[in-house]
Amino acid sequence: MGDLSDDTRDEDVERRATNRAVLEQAIALIGTGEYAALGGLYADDYVLELPYSDPPKRLVGRKEIVEYVGPQLGTFVFTLSLTTVHDCVDPDLLIAEYTSDGHVSTTGKQYRNTYIALWRFRDGRICGVKEFSNPMIAAEALAAD
């Protein structure tokens, strides 16, 4: 097997940097209400996978994702903080670890969760996220006392 050329390595480094900047923008914007800016970071055929939701979800395309996420907007009020980003062999895949800090508007309960997710990119836009978080934390925050 031959080695990667310097041009290929340089291109991969550049793509990773671009993708990481997009990831950082998305993490900073989620929960802020800046939906137009946030939407511009995602491909139209974006796939959102939530394997730990009840039931597990695989949503395909902007319309289906907005229909699922839309009703939750304003219920979970939080900010996300990126804690670690792991580079992968594929420059269009990043593994991100992050935390949320906020509350649930309907119950007033605190909402703090930790996440690990696979973020996929195509042409500098997010084309897929497979996110793992603790569903019990969300359920407890949503439950009325």
Buried (B, 14 or more C-beta within 10 A) or exposed (E): EEEEEEEEEEEBEEBBEBBBEBBEBBBBBBBEEEBEEBBEBBBEEBBBBBEBBEEEBEBEBBEBBBEBEEEEEEBBBBBBEBEEBEBEEEBBBBBBBBBBEBBBEEBEBEBEBEBBBBBBBEEEBBBBBBBBBEBEBBEBBBEEE
